[in-house]
Amino acid sequence: MSNIVIGIEGLVGSGKTSICRELLNYIPNSIILHGGNLYRGIVYALMSNSNKIDLAHLKSNIQNADIKNIMDKLKINIEIENRESIVYVDGVKMDEDALQSEENSIAVSIAGANAQNEKFYQFAHQLIDKYKETANIIVSGRDLMKIYPELDYHFFITASLEERIKRKMIQYGENSDYEEVKNNIVARDKIQQEAGYYTIYNNTIEIDVTDCKSANESAKKVLEKLNFDII
């Protein structure tokens, strides 16, 4: 049987990354391509001190910018380590906490909604094809049906706003502020909704994980929908 590609999208803070990592434990010969982290790496590098670009500058200048061209200029690429994609910028491994920060998250939402993504999507499609030759692919990110229409499964993970706020506050640590986290999620939801990133397609399988007590429990909801031999 040929290898498959499983796309995982969802609302901000719904636990997509954690679900993907749990799926690794059940789907044989599988790897995760963190498409979102690759995009996050591009935006993070673009806004680093050496490039002197802040959020206001990004908002004003990202319109129609070619994300793939920026990626190449900043020497950004990914490698597979421990069955997951890792982002490197000019040979330096990126810290995931930095990529997932509140500031970088809102910047990524703005960039994704306004930049020119066509060449980046083509690159991502080729990347999936490359790794599919030897492994089952779990890919997380945005706009996956446009990036890879051949997805064998397209999941969209949802959860209540309150549950998503709770999960993000745990992620950001004890000093996180409830209203700030809430406003961040609501703002990103709006940007991504308007950009079409929350589109539900005919083949999309929606999974509500509001009541799930763990990432493993959420992942098992996904597994129930797979017509695939799992461990």
N, C-alpha and C positions, 0 to 999 in steps of 0.2 A: 504494500500500500504506500502511496506517495505521501510525503510529509504535508502537514496542514498549516494554515495560518489563522490564528485566532486574534481578532482585534478587540481591544478593551478600551472603551471610551466612557465618559460619565461626567456627572456634575462635579464642580470644584469641591474637594474635600470628601468625596464619597468612598475613597479608599482604593482607587484603581491600582496604585503601585503595590500596595500590600497584597491585594488579591492576586496580582500577577506573580508575586514571589511565592505565594502559597501554591499556585498552580504548578510551579516547577516541581513540587513534591509529588504530584500526581500524574503529570503528563510525561511519558518516557521520551528520552532523547529530545528534550526541549530547551530552548533558550529564550530570554526576554530581550527584545529590542525596545529600549525606553526612548521612543521617538520624542516624547515631551522633554526629556532631559537633554537631548541633542539640541533642540530649539532653545531650551533654557541656557545651555552652554554658550550658544551664539550670542544671545542677548546679554548674558552676564559678562562675557568678554568684551562686547561692544561698549558696555557701560562701566568697565573697569577704570581705575584711576589713570592708567596709561593712555586710554582713549578719550578721557575727559568729556564723557557724554552722560548727562543726568536725565532723569525721567522727563523733564520739561523739553529738553532738547530732542529726546527720542520721539515724543509725541509730535513735535513740529517737523521732524525730518524723516520719519520712517515710512511715510506714505510712498508706496510703489518702489521702495528700496528692494533690491534683489537679495533675498536672504541667502541663497546659495553662493552668490558672489562674495557676500560678507563672510560667510563661513570659510570660503577658500582663502580669502585675504588674511583672516585671523588664524589660519592653519588649525582648524578644528576638525577632529575626526573621532571615531569611536573604535574601541576594541572590545572583544568579548572576554570577560574575566569571571570565573566562577559562574558561568552560564548566564551572565547579564552584561548588557552593553555599558561601557564606561566612557565618559567624555574626556577627551584630552584637548587642551588648548596649547598649541606650539610645544607639544611634548610633555606638558604638565597635566597630571590627573586632576580633574575638578572635584572639589568637595561637594557631596550631595546636599549637605545642609545649606551651603551657599546658594546652590541652584534652586533649592526649595524655599528660600526665604520669602517673606511677604513682599518685600520691595521688588525682588526679581520676578515673582509670580505675576504681579500686576503689570510689570513691564512686558513680560512675555505675552500676556493677554492683549495688550495694546499692539505689540509688534505683529503678532499672528493675525490680527484682524485687519491690519493696514498695509503690511508689507507685500511684496510680490513673491509668492510662494511656489510658482509653477516649476521652476528648475529644481528647487529643493524637494518638491514632491516627486519629481522624476528620479532624483538621486535616491530618495527613500524607497521608491518602488524597486529600483535596481538592487538596493541593499537587501531588501526582503527576499528578492529572488535569489540572490547570492547565498544567503544563509539557509534558505529553504532547501537547497540542494542536499544538505547534510543533516538538517534538524527540523523538528516541529517548532514553529515560531509563535511566540506570544508577544504581540506588539501593542504597546500602549501609546496613546497620544491623542491628537485632535485630527478631525477631517480624514479619518482612516479610509472611509469608503471612496473618497476622491483620490487618495494616495494609492490605494490598492483595492480596486473594485473586485478583485478575485478572492477576497477574504472568504474562507470557508465558514467562519462564524463572525458575526459582528454583535458585540455586547455593549449595552449602554447601562452603566451603573448609576442608580439614583439612591438618594437618602433624604430625609427631611432636613430643612435648613438648620434646625436646632441640633440635630445629630452631627451634621457636618461642622458646625461651629465647635462643638465639643471635641471632635476628633482633631481639628486644626489647633485648638488650644493645647491639646496634649502634645502635638507635634512641635509647636513653637515653644513650649516650656512654661514653667510656672509664672514667669513674668509677663505672659501674654495678656492683653486686655480684651475683654469680651466684646465690647462695642467696636473696637478697632478690627478684630478678627471678623466680626459679623459684617461690618461695612466693606471690608476687603473682599469677602466671599460674594456679597450682593453685587458689588461693582464688577467683579470678574464674571459672575453669572450673566450680567447684562451685556458686557462686551462680547462674550462668547456666544450668547443667544443671538445677538444682532449680526454676528459674523457667520452664523449658520452652523456653528460647531456643535449645537445640540440637536441637529436634525435626526429624526427617527426615520429610517428607511424601511421598505417593505420586509427586508430580511433581518432587521434589527431585533435583537432579543433584549428586552428591558428587564433588569434585575434590581429590585428594591431591597437594599440591605440595611434599612433603618433599624430593624429589630435584631440584627445579627450582633452577637456579643463578641465576636472575634473575626479577624481576617480569614481564618480557616473556615469559619462558618459561612462567611460571604463567598469564599471560593467554592465551597461545596454547592452553593446555589447555581454557580456557573457550570460546574461539572455535571449537574443533573441535566443540563441542556445539551451536552456534548454527545454526539453519536460516534463515540471513539473509545477504543480500548485503553483504559487507564489503569494505573497501578492499584 
